[in-house]
Amino acid sequence: MSAGEKAKAKTEQAQGKAQEAVGRATGNERMEAQGRTKQSKGDAREAKEKTKDAFKH
């Protein structure tokens, strides 16, 4: 997996987790949902890169 894409995936996951926690703490359901969405995007990006790596070898 390219280092840039891996970092981007991890960043999205961390930002999503933080946003979800803030949303939960403040009772803001929309922010919480946006955080979960961002985490999912990071997870999908990571899975895509792992799949690409699997076919390289």
N, C-alpha and C positions, 0 to 999 in steps of 0.2 A: 504494500500500500504506500502510495507516495506520502512523504512526510507532510506536505502542505495540506493534502486532503484529510489525512489522519488528524492533524491539529485542528482543522476546521470542524470536523465531526465532533471532536472532544470539546471544543469551545461551544458549539451549539448545544451539546448535551448539558454542559455546566451552566450555561446561561439559562437554559430551559428549566433546569432544576432549581436555580436560584429564583427565577421569576415565579415558578409554581409555589415555592415556599413563601415568598412575599405575598402572593395572592391569597394563599391559605391563611397567613397570619393576619392579613387585613380584612379578610372576608370578601375579597374581590374575586368572584367566580370567573369573570372574563379573563383576568390576568392569570389566574391559575390554569385555565384552559389553554391560553396562549403559551404558557410555559410547557405544558404537556406536549403541545404541537411542536414546539421548537426542539424538545427532547427527541420526539419521534423523527423529526427531520435529520437530526444528528445520528440517530440509530440507523436510519435508512442509508445515509451517506456512508457510514462505517461498513454496513453490510455490503453495499455496492463495491466498495474498495476491496473488501476481503474476497468477494466473488471474483473480481478481476485478478487478484493475486493468485487465487486458486488455479485459474486457467493459464497463468503465465508459466507455472512450473510443471 
